[in-house]
Amino acid sequence: MDKAHARRYPRLGVRFAVDYTAGDKCFRRFAKTLSGGGLFITSVDGLETGKEILVRFRPAKNLPFIQAKASVRYIVAEQGAAVEFTEISPAERNDLLRLIREKTGDRRLVKRALFATQIECEECMSLAFSRDISLGGMFVETTEPRPVGSTLTVRFNLDHKDKVVTATARVAYILEKMGMGILFSEIAPADLDVIREYIESLPAVPTTATARSKSAQAK
């Protein structure tokens, strides 16, 4: 499976202030990308790959400030640095994942498509539902999520077609009271083609940033 299609957590384009401490120095910059696993920040000041830092930020007005330990995973020249949370409370990670799921307008449908279908999940003991899918996985709505790391067998169809897609998947993360994000670990090429054709057949949906730009132009 392509690594780009198999990220553990969903991502969201953002812009909010991030305070971080690197060594004995403090900096304030901005986040460009947010996920349940980390941030991409517009700075490399005091940073180098592997460096441990402390970050503090408020991802939305309705959420409290979040403080977490993080590690610099890689740096992109003249753009910024990707940092991964190494210590963050489960409640705060859940808040981030819930925020990302609520911001549906920021999903890029070339990689992820909105849909609604029943999911047959042998290990869940009942039918569940999904409302989005990508080449790498999907989010399954269920009140009885399996533990992170569990292996599942899922079956579903797309757009009311007769073809039933079957895949083995792994639970990547759990979103309290909502469900679980799963990543496909084994899926037949023909089934992957069905998903790809479905995603490519949908009209592009603009991101929030694009929508704002068009609105401003209209004015």
PyMOL commands that place a pseudoatom at each C-alpha (Angstrom):
pseudoatom trace, name=CA, resn=MET, resi=1, chain=A, elem=C, hetatm=0, pos=[0.000, 0.000, 0.000]
pseudoatom trace, name=CA, resn=ASP, resi=2, chain=A, elem=C, hetatm=0, pos=[1.320, 3.471, -0.932]
pseudoatom trace, name=CA, resn=LYS, resi=3, chain=A, elem=C, hetatm=0, pos=[2.507, 5.264, 2.215]
pseudoatom trace, name=CA, resn=ALA, resi=4, chain=A, elem=C, hetatm=0, pos=[0.661, 8.403, 1.130]
pseudoatom trace, name=CA, resn=HIS, resi=5, chain=A, elem=C, hetatm=0, pos=[-2.575, 6.407, 1.230]
pseudoatom trace, name=CA, resn=ALA, resi=6, chain=A, elem=C, hetatm=0, pos=[-1.854, 4.735, 4.558]
pseudoatom trace, name=CA, resn=ARG, resi=7, chain=A, elem=C, hetatm=0, pos=[-1.363, 7.552, 7.040]
pseudoatom trace, name=CA, resn=ARG, resi=8, chain=A, elem=C, hetatm=0, pos=[-2.512, 6.527, 10.482]
pseudoatom trace, name=CA, resn=TYR, resi=9, chain=A, elem=C, hetatm=0, pos=[-4.418, 9.767, 11.187]
pseudoatom trace, name=CA, resn=PRO, resi=10, chain=A, elem=C, hetatm=0, pos=[-6.448, 12.084, 8.939]
pseudoatom trace, name=CA, resn=ARG, resi=11, chain=A, elem=C, hetatm=0, pos=[-4.967, 15.532, 8.293]
pseudoatom trace, name=CA, resn=LEU, resi=12, chain=A, elem=C, hetatm=0, pos=[-6.384, 19.046, 8.085]
pseudoatom trace, name=CA, resn=GLY, resi=13, chain=A, elem=C, hetatm=0, pos=[-5.058, 22.281, 6.603]
pseudoatom trace, name=CA, resn=VAL, resi=14, chain=A, elem=C, hetatm=0, pos=[-5.033, 24.896, 9.375]
pseudoatom trace, name=CA, resn=ARG, resi=15, chain=A, elem=C, hetatm=0, pos=[-3.579, 28.203, 10.498]
pseudoatom trace, name=CA, resn=PHE, resi=16, chain=A, elem=C, hetatm=0, pos=[-3.223, 28.842, 14.200]
pseudoatom trace, name=CA, resn=ALA, resi=17, chain=A, elem=C, hetatm=0, pos=[-0.411, 29.992, 16.465]
pseudoatom trace, name=CA, resn=VAL, resi=18, chain=A, elem=C, hetatm=0, pos=[1.951, 27.434, 17.976]
pseudoatom trace, name=CA, resn=ASP, resi=19, chain=A, elem=C, hetatm=0, pos=[4.331, 28.191, 20.839]
pseudoatom trace, name=CA, resn=TYR, resi=20, chain=A, elem=C, hetatm=0, pos=[7.225, 25.777, 21.080]
pseudoatom trace, name=CA, resn=THR, resi=21, chain=A, elem=C, hetatm=0, pos=[10.239, 25.447, 23.308]
pseudoatom trace, name=CA, resn=ALA, resi=22, chain=A, elem=C, hetatm=0, pos=[13.450, 24.122, 21.808]
pseudoatom trace, name=CA, resn=GLY, resi=23, chain=A, elem=C, hetatm=0, pos=[16.224, 23.875, 24.381]
pseudoatom trace, name=CA, resn=ASP, resi=24, chain=A, elem=C, hetatm=0, pos=[16.108, 27.041, 26.459]
pseudoatom trace, name=CA, resn=LYS, resi=25, chain=A, elem=C, hetatm=0, pos=[14.502, 29.191, 23.756]
pseudoatom trace, name=CA, resn=CYS, resi=26, chain=A, elem=C, hetatm=0, pos=[10.821, 29.827, 23.024]
pseudoatom trace, name=CA, resn=PHE, resi=27, chain=A, elem=C, hetatm=0, pos=[9.333, 30.584, 19.613]
pseudoatom trace, name=CA, resn=ARG, resi=28, chain=A, elem=C, hetatm=0, pos=[5.895, 31.446, 18.251]
pseudoatom trace, name=CA, resn=ARG, resi=29, chain=A, elem=C, hetatm=0, pos=[5.035, 30.427, 14.702]
pseudoatom trace, name=CA, resn=PHE, resi=30, chain=A, elem=C, hetatm=0, pos=[1.999, 28.983, 12.886]
pseudoatom trace, name=CA, resn=ALA, resi=31, chain=A, elem=C, hetatm=0, pos=[0.694, 25.499, 12.151]
pseudoatom trace, name=CA, resn=LYS, resi=32, chain=A, elem=C, hetatm=0, pos=[-0.075, 24.676, 8.500]
pseudoatom trace, name=CA, resn=THR, resi=33, chain=A, elem=C, hetatm=0, pos=[-1.239, 21.084, 8.957]
pseudoatom trace, name=CA, resn=LEU, resi=34, chain=A, elem=C, hetatm=0, pos=[-2.840, 19.292, 11.887]
pseudoatom trace, name=CA, resn=SER, resi=35, chain=A, elem=C, hetatm=0, pos=[-3.373, 15.582, 12.461]
pseudoatom trace, name=CA, resn=GLY, resi=36, chain=A, elem=C, hetatm=0, pos=[-3.978, 13.347, 15.424]
pseudoatom trace, name=CA, resn=GLY, resi=37, chain=A, elem=C, hetatm=0, pos=[-0.292, 12.535, 15.331]
pseudoatom trace, name=CA, resn=GLY, resi=38, chain=A, elem=C, hetatm=0, pos=[1.386, 15.912, 14.956]
pseudoatom trace, name=CA, resn=LEU, resi=39, chain=A, elem=C, hetatm=0, pos=[1.781, 19.279, 13.263]
pseudoatom trace, name=CA, resn=PHE, resi=40, chain=A, elem=C, hetatm=0, pos=[3.581, 20.929, 10.380]
pseudoatom trace, name=CA, resn=ILE, resi=41, chain=A, elem=C, hetatm=0, pos=[4.784, 24.317, 11.575]
pseudoatom trace, name=CA, resn=THR, resi=42, chain=A, elem=C, hetatm=0, pos=[6.099, 27.284, 9.590]
pseudoatom trace, name=CA, resn=SER, resi=43, chain=A, elem=C, hetatm=0, pos=[9.469, 27.427, 11.286]
pseudoatom trace, name=CA, resn=VAL, resi=44, chain=A, elem=C, hetatm=0, pos=[12.804, 25.712, 11.591]
pseudoatom trace, name=CA, resn=ASP, resi=45, chain=A, elem=C, hetatm=0, pos=[14.149, 28.076, 14.251]
pseudoatom trace, name=CA, resn=GLY, resi=46, chain=A, elem=C, hetatm=0, pos=[16.066, 26.055, 16.812]
pseudoatom trace, name=CA, resn=LEU, resi=47, chain=A, elem=C, hetatm=0, pos=[14.961, 22.812, 15.165]
pseudoatom trace, name=CA, resn=GLU, resi=48, chain=A, elem=C, hetatm=0, pos=[16.742, 19.848, 13.668]
pseudoatom trace, name=CA, resn=THR, resi=49, chain=A, elem=C, hetatm=0, pos=[15.620, 16.324, 12.816]
pseudoatom trace, name=CA, resn=GLY, resi=50, chain=A, elem=C, hetatm=0, pos=[15.180, 14.239, 15.957]
pseudoatom trace, name=CA, resn=LYS, resi=51, chain=A, elem=C, hetatm=0, pos=[15.085, 17.211, 18.327]
pseudoatom trace, name=CA, resn=GLU, resi=52, chain=A, elem=C, hetatm=0, pos=[12.637, 16.946, 21.226]
pseudoatom trace, name=CA, resn=ILE, resi=53, chain=A, elem=C, hetatm=0, pos=[10.446, 20.018, 21.796]
pseudoatom trace, name=CA, resn=LEU, resi=54, chain=A, elem=C, hetatm=0, pos=[7.426, 21.110, 23.824]
pseudoatom trace, name=CA, resn=VAL, resi=55, chain=A, elem=C, hetatm=0, pos=[4.474, 22.559, 21.871]
pseudoatom trace, name=CA, resn=ARG, resi=56, chain=A, elem=C, hetatm=0, pos=[1.454, 24.516, 23.082]
pseudoatom trace, name=CA, resn=PHE, resi=57, chain=A, elem=C, hetatm=0, pos=[-1.440, 25.556, 20.854]
pseudoatom trace, name=CA, resn=ARG, resi=58, chain=A, elem=C, hetatm=0, pos=[-5.188, 26.104, 20.683]
pseudoatom trace, name=CA, resn=PRO, resi=59, chain=A, elem=C, hetatm=0, pos=[-6.587, 24.466, 17.539]
pseudoatom trace, name=CA, resn=ALA, resi=60, chain=A, elem=C, hetatm=0, pos=[-10.060, 26.045, 17.819]
pseudoatom trace, name=CA, resn=LYS, resi=61, chain=A, elem=C, hetatm=0, pos=[-11.787, 28.706, 19.916]
pseudoatom trace, name=CA, resn=ASN, resi=62, chain=A, elem=C, hetatm=0, pos=[-14.094, 26.136, 21.493]
pseudoatom trace, name=CA, resn=LEU, resi=63, chain=A, elem=C, hetatm=0, pos=[-11.178, 23.972, 22.644]
pseudoatom trace, name=CA, resn=PRO, resi=64, chain=A, elem=C, hetatm=0, pos=[-8.713, 24.535, 25.499]
pseudoatom trace, name=CA, resn=PHE, resi=65, chain=A, elem=C, hetatm=0, pos=[-4.991, 24.947, 24.930]
pseudoatom trace, name=CA, resn=ILE, resi=66, chain=A, elem=C, hetatm=0, pos=[-3.162, 21.691, 24.244]
pseudoatom trace, name=CA, resn=GLN, resi=67, chain=A, elem=C, hetatm=0, pos=[0.363, 21.031, 25.472]
pseudoatom trace, name=CA, resn=ALA, resi=68, chain=A, elem=C, hetatm=0, pos=[2.352, 18.060, 24.239]
pseudoatom trace, name=CA, resn=LYS, resi=69, chain=A, elem=C, hetatm=0, pos=[5.867, 16.761, 23.883]
pseudoatom trace, name=CA, resn=ALA, resi=70, chain=A, elem=C, hetatm=0, pos=[6.940, 16.280, 20.286]
pseudoatom trace, name=CA, resn=SER, resi=71, chain=A, elem=C, hetatm=0, pos=[9.862, 15.219, 18.122]
pseudoatom trace, name=CA, resn=VAL, resi=72, chain=A, elem=C, hetatm=0, pos=[10.977, 16.804, 14.836]
pseudoatom trace, name=CA, resn=ARG, resi=73, chain=A, elem=C, hetatm=0, pos=[10.545, 14.164, 12.124]
pseudoatom trace, name=CA, resn=TYR, resi=74, chain=A, elem=C, hetatm=0, pos=[11.704, 16.104, 9.072]
pseudoatom trace, name=CA, resn=ILE, resi=75, chain=A, elem=C, hetatm=0, pos=[12.392, 19.621, 7.819]
pseudoatom trace, name=CA, resn=VAL, resi=76, chain=A, elem=C, hetatm=0, pos=[11.429, 21.124, 4.469]
pseudoatom trace, name=CA, resn=ALA, resi=77, chain=A, elem=C, hetatm=0, pos=[13.736, 23.972, 3.484]
pseudoatom trace, name=CA, resn=GLU, resi=78, chain=A, elem=C, hetatm=0, pos=[12.063, 27.397, 3.455]
pseudoatom trace, name=CA, resn=GLN, resi=79, chain=A, elem=C, hetatm=0, pos=[8.721, 25.829, 4.413]
pseudoatom trace, name=CA, resn=GLY, resi=80, chain=A, elem=C, hetatm=0, pos=[8.862, 24.453, 7.939]
pseudoatom trace, name=CA, resn=ALA, resi=81, chain=A, elem=C, hetatm=0, pos=[9.089, 21.326, 10.046]
pseudoatom trace, name=CA, resn=ALA, resi=82, chain=A, elem=C, hetatm=0, pos=[6.938, 18.271, 10.691]
pseudoatom trace, name=CA, resn=VAL, resi=83, chain=A, elem=C, hetatm=0, pos=[6.717, 17.359, 14.363]
pseudoatom trace, name=CA, resn=GLU, resi=84, chain=A, elem=C, hetatm=0, pos=[5.189, 14.212, 15.821]
pseudoatom trace, name=CA, resn=PHE, resi=85, chain=A, elem=C, hetatm=0, pos=[3.526, 14.112, 19.229]
pseudoatom trace, name=CA, resn=THR, resi=86, chain=A, elem=C, hetatm=0, pos=[5.440, 11.775, 21.535]
pseudoatom trace, name=CA, resn=GLU, resi=87, chain=A, elem=C, hetatm=0, pos=[3.422, 12.531, 24.678]
pseudoatom trace, name=CA, resn=ILE, resi=88, chain=A, elem=C, hetatm=0, pos=[-0.171, 13.776, 24.460]
pseudoatom trace, name=CA, resn=SER, resi=89, chain=A, elem=C, hetatm=0, pos=[-3.150, 12.840, 26.590]
pseudoatom trace, name=CA, resn=PRO, resi=90, chain=A, elem=C, hetatm=0, pos=[-5.763, 10.524, 25.034]
pseudoatom trace, name=CA, resn=ALA, resi=91, chain=A, elem=C, hetatm=0, pos=[-8.461, 13.160, 25.707]
pseudoatom trace, name=CA, resn=GLU, resi=92, chain=A, elem=C, hetatm=0, pos=[-6.526, 15.863, 23.858]
pseudoatom trace, name=CA, resn=ARG, resi=93, chain=A, elem=C, hetatm=0, pos=[-5.796, 13.570, 20.907]
pseudoatom trace, name=CA, resn=ASN, resi=94, chain=A, elem=C, hetatm=0, pos=[-9.497, 12.724, 20.807]
pseudoatom trace, name=CA, resn=ASP, resi=95, chain=A, elem=C, hetatm=0, pos=[-10.317, 16.464, 20.696]
pseudoatom trace, name=CA, resn=LEU, resi=96, chain=A, elem=C, hetatm=0, pos=[-7.983, 16.893, 17.717]
pseudoatom trace, name=CA, resn=LEU, resi=97, chain=A, elem=C, hetatm=0, pos=[-9.461, 13.948, 15.819]
pseudoatom trace, name=CA, resn=ARG, resi=98, chain=A, elem=C, hetatm=0, pos=[-13.007, 15.137, 16.511]
pseudoatom trace, name=CA, resn=LEU, resi=99, chain=A, elem=C, hetatm=0, pos=[-12.130, 18.613, 15.222]
pseudoatom trace, name=CA, resn=ILE, resi=100, chain=A, elem=C, hetatm=0, pos=[-10.621, 17.176, 12.046]
pseudoatom trace, name=CA, resn=ARG, resi=101, chain=A, elem=C, hetatm=0, pos=[-13.699, 15.039, 11.397]
pseudoatom trace, name=CA, resn=GLU, resi=102, chain=A, elem=C, hetatm=0, pos=[-15.996, 18.022, 11.894]
pseudoatom trace, name=CA, resn=LYS, resi=103, chain=A, elem=C, hetatm=0, pos=[-14.070, 20.090, 9.352]
pseudoatom trace, name=CA, resn=THR, resi=104, chain=A, elem=C, hetatm=0, pos=[-15.299, 18.056, 6.396]
pseudoatom trace, name=CA, resn=GLY, resi=105, chain=A, elem=C, hetatm=0, pos=[-14.895, 20.990, 4.020]
pseudoatom trace, name=CA, resn=ASP, resi=106, chain=A, elem=C, hetatm=0, pos=[-11.124, 20.682, 4.303]
pseudoatom trace, name=CA, resn=ARG, resi=107, chain=A, elem=C, hetatm=0, pos=[-10.914, 17.126, 2.954]
pseudoatom trace, name=CA, resn=ARG, resi=108, chain=A, elem=C, hetatm=0, pos=[-9.332, 16.806, -0.492]
pseudoatom trace, name=CA, resn=LEU, resi=109, chain=A, elem=C, hetatm=0, pos=[-11.488, 14.389, -2.404]
pseudoatom trace, name=CA, resn=VAL, resi=110, chain=A, elem=C, hetatm=0, pos=[-8.746, 13.349, -4.796]
pseudoatom trace, name=CA, resn=LYS, resi=111, chain=A, elem=C, hetatm=0, pos=[-7.616, 11.208, -1.908]
pseudoatom trace, name=CA, resn=ARG, resi=112, chain=A, elem=C, hetatm=0, pos=[-10.749, 10.850, 0.195]
pseudoatom trace, name=CA, resn=ALA, resi=113, chain=A, elem=C, hetatm=0, pos=[-14.391, 10.707, -0.866]
pseudoatom trace, name=CA, resn=LEU, resi=114, chain=A, elem=C, hetatm=0, pos=[-17.572, 11.190, 1.072]
pseudoatom trace, name=CA, resn=PHE, resi=115, chain=A, elem=C, hetatm=0, pos=[-20.081, 8.379, 0.850]
pseudoatom trace, name=CA, resn=ALA, resi=116, chain=A, elem=C, hetatm=0, pos=[-22.545, 6.538, 3.057]
pseudoatom trace, name=CA, resn=THR, resi=117, chain=A, elem=C, hetatm=0, pos=[-22.787, 2.772, 3.135]
pseudoatom trace, name=CA, resn=GLN, resi=118, chain=A, elem=C, hetatm=0, pos=[-23.281, -0.143, 5.451]
pseudoatom trace, name=CA, resn=ILE, resi=119, chain=A, elem=C, hetatm=0, pos=[-20.153, -2.033, 6.461]
pseudoatom trace, name=CA, resn=GLU, resi=120, chain=A, elem=C, hetatm=0, pos=[-20.234, -5.724, 7.267]
pseudoatom trace, name=CA, resn=CYS, resi=121, chain=A, elem=C, hetatm=0, pos=[-17.575, -6.289, 9.889]
pseudoatom trace, name=CA, resn=GLU, resi=122, chain=A, elem=C, hetatm=0, pos=[-17.198, -9.856, 11.155]
pseudoatom trace, name=CA, resn=GLU, resi=123, chain=A, elem=C, hetatm=0, pos=[-15.300, -8.840, 14.278]
pseudoatom trace, name=CA, resn=CYS, resi=124, chain=A, elem=C, hetatm=0, pos=[-17.783, -6.072, 15.187]
pseudoatom trace, name=CA, resn=MET, resi=125, chain=A, elem=C, hetatm=0, pos=[-20.641, -8.586, 15.370]
pseudoatom trace, name=CA, resn=SER, resi=126, chain=A, elem=C, hetatm=0, pos=[-23.031, -6.178, 13.649]
pseudoatom trace, name=CA, resn=LEU, resi=127, chain=A, elem=C, hetatm=0, pos=[-23.473, -3.831, 10.714]
pseudoatom trace, name=CA, resn=ALA, resi=128, chain=A, elem=C, hetatm=0, pos=[-21.682, -0.502, 10.994]
pseudoatom trace, name=CA, resn=PHE, resi=129, chain=A, elem=C, hetatm=0, pos=[-21.656, 2.572, 8.749]
pseudoatom trace, name=CA, resn=SER, resi=130, chain=A, elem=C, hetatm=0, pos=[-19.017, 4.557, 6.903]
pseudoatom trace, name=CA, resn=ARG, resi=131, chain=A, elem=C, hetatm=0, pos=[-19.281, 8.053, 5.492]
pseudoatom trace, name=CA, resn=ASP, resi=132, chain=A, elem=C, hetatm=0, pos=[-15.885, 8.508, 3.843]
pseudoatom trace, name=CA, resn=ILE, resi=133, chain=A, elem=C, hetatm=0, pos=[-13.299, 6.387, 2.098]
pseudoatom trace, name=CA, resn=SER, resi=134, chain=A, elem=C, hetatm=0, pos=[-9.822, 6.683, 0.599]
pseudoatom trace, name=CA, resn=LEU, resi=135, chain=A, elem=C, hetatm=0, pos=[-7.478, 4.288, -1.170]
pseudoatom trace, name=CA, resn=GLY, resi=136, chain=A, elem=C, hetatm=0, pos=[-5.873, 3.647, 2.194]
pseudoatom trace, name=CA, resn=GLY, resi=137, chain=A, elem=C, hetatm=0, pos=[-8.860, 3.147, 4.480]
pseudoatom trace, name=CA, resn=MET, resi=138, chain=A, elem=C, hetatm=0, pos=[-12.058, 4.597, 5.916]
pseudoatom trace, name=CA, resn=PHE, resi=139, chain=A, elem=C, hetatm=0, pos=[-13.763, 5.810, 9.055]
pseudoatom trace, name=CA, resn=VAL, resi=140, chain=A, elem=C, hetatm=0, pos=[-16.298, 3.352, 10.464]
pseudoatom trace, name=CA, resn=GLU, resi=141, chain=A, elem=C, hetatm=0, pos=[-19.103, 4.706, 12.626]
pseudoatom trace, name=CA, resn=THR, resi=142, chain=A, elem=C, hetatm=0, pos=[-19.730, 2.343, 15.534]
pseudoatom trace, name=CA, resn=THR, resi=143, chain=A, elem=C, hetatm=0, pos=[-20.437, 2.496, 19.253]
pseudoatom trace, name=CA, resn=GLU, resi=144, chain=A, elem=C, hetatm=0, pos=[-18.346, -0.636, 19.733]
pseudoatom trace, name=CA, resn=PRO, resi=145, chain=A, elem=C, hetatm=0, pos=[-14.938, 0.104, 18.182]
pseudoatom trace, name=CA, resn=ARG, resi=146, chain=A, elem=C, hetatm=0, pos=[-12.230, -2.530, 18.320]
pseudoatom trace, name=CA, resn=PRO, resi=147, chain=A, elem=C, hetatm=0, pos=[-8.926, -1.769, 20.106]
pseudoatom trace, name=CA, resn=VAL, resi=148, chain=A, elem=C, hetatm=0, pos=[-6.219, 0.080, 18.190]
pseudoatom trace, name=CA, resn=GLY, resi=149, chain=A, elem=C, hetatm=0, pos=[-4.094, -2.447, 16.300]
pseudoatom trace, name=CA, resn=SER, resi=150, chain=A, elem=C, hetatm=0, pos=[-6.926, -4.975, 15.918]
pseudoatom trace, name=CA, resn=THR, resi=151, chain=A, elem=C, hetatm=0, pos=[-7.381, -6.711, 12.576]
pseudoatom trace, name=CA, resn=LEU, resi=152, chain=A, elem=C, hetatm=0, pos=[-10.795, -6.594, 10.899]
pseudoatom trace, name=CA, resn=THR, resi=153, chain=A, elem=C, hetatm=0, pos=[-12.418, -8.027, 7.791]
pseudoatom trace, name=CA, resn=VAL, resi=154, chain=A, elem=C, hetatm=0, pos=[-14.777, -5.538, 6.162]
pseudoatom trace, name=CA, resn=ARG, resi=155, chain=A, elem=C, hetatm=0, pos=[-17.162, -5.847, 3.218]
pseudoatom trace, name=CA, resn=PHE, resi=156, chain=A, elem=C, hetatm=0, pos=[-19.046, -3.006, 1.511]
pseudoatom trace, name=CA, resn=ASN, resi=157, chain=A, elem=C, hetatm=0, pos=[-20.205, -1.739, -1.853]
pseudoatom trace, name=CA, resn=LEU, resi=158, chain=A, elem=C, hetatm=0, pos=[-19.957, 1.686, -3.431]
pseudoatom trace, name=CA, resn=ASP, resi=159, chain=A, elem=C, hetatm=0, pos=[-22.706, 3.674, -5.109]
pseudoatom trace, name=CA, resn=HIS, resi=160, chain=A, elem=C, hetatm=0, pos=[-25.192, 0.776, -4.900]
pseudoatom trace, name=CA, resn=LYS, resi=161, chain=A, elem=C, hetatm=0, pos=[-23.147, -1.325, -7.319]
pseudoatom trace, name=CA, resn=ASP, resi=162, chain=A, elem=C, hetatm=0, pos=[-23.301, -5.109, -7.206]
pseudoatom trace, name=CA, resn=LYS, resi=163, chain=A, elem=C, hetatm=0, pos=[-19.571, -5.451, -6.660]
pseudoatom trace, name=CA, resn=VAL, resi=164, chain=A, elem=C, hetatm=0, pos=[-18.792, -6.124, -2.999]
pseudoatom trace, name=CA, resn=VAL, resi=165, chain=A, elem=C, hetatm=0, pos=[-15.372, -4.898, -1.889]
pseudoatom trace, name=CA, resn=THR, resi=166, chain=A, elem=C, hetatm=0, pos=[-13.624, -7.070, 0.698]
pseudoatom trace, name=CA, resn=ALA, resi=167, chain=A, elem=C, hetatm=0, pos=[-10.558, -5.976, 2.651]
pseudoatom trace, name=CA, resn=THR, resi=168, chain=A, elem=C, hetatm=0, pos=[-8.531, -6.856, 5.692]
pseudoatom trace, name=CA, resn=ALA, resi=169, chain=A, elem=C, hetatm=0, pos=[-7.887, -3.765, 7.771]
pseudoatom trace, name=CA, resn=ARG, resi=170, chain=A, elem=C, hetatm=0, pos=[-6.171, -2.607, 10.943]
pseudoatom trace, name=CA, resn=VAL, resi=171, chain=A, elem=C, hetatm=0, pos=[-7.669, -0.195, 13.481]
pseudoatom trace, name=CA, resn=ALA, resi=172, chain=A, elem=C, hetatm=0, pos=[-5.465, 2.912, 13.375]
pseudoatom trace, name=CA, resn=TYR, resi=173, chain=A, elem=C, hetatm=0, pos=[-7.267, 5.123, 15.881]
pseudoatom trace, name=CA, resn=ILE, resi=174, chain=A, elem=C, hetatm=0, pos=[-10.481, 5.401, 17.878]
pseudoatom trace, name=CA, resn=LEU, resi=175, chain=A, elem=C, hetatm=0, pos=[-12.656, 8.498, 18.142]
pseudoatom trace, name=CA, resn=GLU, resi=176, chain=A, elem=C, hetatm=0, pos=[-14.724, 8.332, 21.320]
pseudoatom trace, name=CA, resn=LYS, resi=177, chain=A, elem=C, hetatm=0, pos=[-18.496, 8.032, 20.782]
pseudoatom trace, name=CA, resn=MET, resi=178, chain=A, elem=C, hetatm=0, pos=[-18.031, 8.208, 17.003]
pseudoatom trace, name=CA, resn=GLY, resi=179, chain=A, elem=C, hetatm=0, pos=[-16.127, 5.196, 15.709]
pseudoatom trace, name=CA, resn=MET, resi=180, chain=A, elem=C, hetatm=0, pos=[-12.727, 4.117, 14.449]
pseudoatom trace, name=CA, resn=GLY, resi=181, chain=A, elem=C, hetatm=0, pos=[-10.343, 4.899, 11.618]
pseudoatom trace, name=CA, resn=ILE, resi=182, chain=A, elem=C, hetatm=0, pos=[-9.143, 1.784, 9.804]
pseudoatom trace, name=CA, resn=LEU, resi=183, chain=A, elem=C, hetatm=0, pos=[-6.340, 1.226, 7.287]
pseudoatom trace, name=CA, resn=PHE, resi=184, chain=A, elem=C, hetatm=0, pos=[-6.525, -1.428, 4.596]
pseudoatom trace, name=CA, resn=SER, resi=185, chain=A, elem=C, hetatm=0, pos=[-3.713, -3.949, 5.068]
pseudoatom trace, name=CA, resn=GLU, resi=186, chain=A, elem=C, hetatm=0, pos=[-4.818, -6.517, 2.473]
pseudoatom trace, name=CA, resn=ILE, resi=187, chain=A, elem=C, hetatm=0, pos=[-7.050, -5.716, -0.484]
pseudoatom trace, name=CA, resn=ALA, resi=188, chain=A, elem=C, hetatm=0, pos=[-7.205, -7.199, -3.978]
pseudoatom trace, name=CA, resn=PRO, resi=189, chain=A, elem=C, hetatm=0, pos=[-6.023, -4.955, -6.848]
pseudoatom trace, name=CA, resn=ALA, resi=190, chain=A, elem=C, hetatm=0, pos=[-9.469, -5.279, -8.481]
pseudoatom trace, name=CA, resn=ASP, resi=191, chain=A, elem=C, hetatm=0, pos=[-11.164, -4.035, -5.300]
pseudoatom trace, name=CA, resn=LEU, resi=192, chain=A, elem=C, hetatm=0, pos=[-8.693, -1.168, -5.013]
pseudoatom trace, name=CA, resn=ASP, resi=193, chain=A, elem=C, hetatm=0, pos=[-9.543, -0.218, -8.598]
pseudoatom trace, name=CA, resn=VAL, resi=194, chain=A, elem=C, hetatm=0, pos=[-13.244, -0.090, -7.660]
pseudoatom trace, name=CA, resn=ILE, resi=195, chain=A, elem=C, hetatm=0, pos=[-12.463, 2.398, -4.878]
pseudoatom trace, name=CA, resn=ARG, resi=196, chain=A, elem=C, hetatm=0, pos=[-10.200, 4.455, -7.151]
pseudoatom trace, name=CA, resn=GLU, resi=197, chain=A, elem=C, hetatm=0, pos=[-12.829, 4.637, -9.901]
pseudoatom trace, name=CA, resn=TYR, resi=198, chain=A, elem=C, hetatm=0, pos=[-15.469, 5.666, -7.367]
pseudoatom trace, name=CA, resn=ILE, resi=199, chain=A, elem=C, hetatm=0, pos=[-13.335, 8.480, -5.947]
pseudoatom trace, name=CA, resn=GLU, resi=200, chain=A, elem=C, hetatm=0, pos=[-12.317, 9.738, -9.398]
pseudoatom trace, name=CA, resn=SER, resi=201, chain=A, elem=C, hetatm=0, pos=[-15.933, 9.732, -10.588]
pseudoatom trace, name=CA, resn=LEU, resi=202, chain=A, elem=C, hetatm=0, pos=[-16.975, 12.302, -7.981]
pseudoatom trace, name=CA, resn=PRO, resi=203, chain=A, elem=C, hetatm=0, pos=[-16.872, 16.052, -8.651]
pseudoatom trace, name=CA, resn=ALA, resi=204, chain=A, elem=C, hetatm=0, pos=[-14.125, 17.877, -6.781]
pseudoatom trace, name=CA, resn=VAL, resi=205, chain=A, elem=C, hetatm=0, pos=[-15.243, 19.592, -3.609]
pseudoatom trace, name=CA, resn=PRO, resi=206, chain=A, elem=C, hetatm=0, pos=[-13.358, 22.799, -2.776]
pseudoatom trace, name=CA, resn=THR, resi=207, chain=A, elem=C, hetatm=0, pos=[-11.482, 23.049, 0.479]
pseudoatom trace, name=CA, resn=THR, resi=208, chain=A, elem=C, hetatm=0, pos=[-12.457, 25.698, 3.017]
pseudoatom trace, name=CA, resn=ALA, resi=209, chain=A, elem=C, hetatm=0, pos=[-9.575, 27.878, 1.896]
pseudoatom trace, name=CA, resn=THR, resi=210, chain=A, elem=C, hetatm=0, pos=[-10.672, 27.652, -1.752]
pseudoatom trace, name=CA, resn=ALA, resi=211, chain=A, elem=C, hetatm=0, pos=[-14.266, 28.440, -0.839]
pseudoatom trace, name=CA, resn=ARG, resi=212, chain=A, elem=C, hetatm=0, pos=[-13.181, 31.524, 1.107]
pseudoatom trace, name=CA, resn=SER, resi=213, chain=A, elem=C, hetatm=0, pos=[-11.055, 32.703, -1.817]
pseudoatom trace, name=CA, resn=LYS, resi=214, chain=A, elem=C, hetatm=0, pos=[-13.954, 32.365, -4.275]
pseudoatom trace, name=CA, resn=SER, resi=215, chain=A, elem=C, hetatm=0, pos=[-16.277, 34.149, -1.859]
pseudoatom trace, name=CA, resn=ALA, resi=216, chain=A, elem=C, hetatm=0, pos=[-13.834, 37.036, -1.539]
pseudoatom trace, name=CA, resn=GLN, resi=217, chain=A, elem=C, hetatm=0, pos=[-13.511, 37.280, -5.335]
pseudoatom trace, name=CA, resn=ALA, resi=218, chain=A, elem=C, hetatm=0, pos=[-17.289, 37.338, -5.706]
pseudoatom trace, name=CA, resn=LYS, resi=219, chain=A, elem=C, hetatm=0, pos=[-17.472, 40.342, -3.388]
for i in range(1, 219): cmd.bond("trace and resi %d" % i, "trace and resi %d" % (i + 1))
show_as sticks, trace
zoom trace
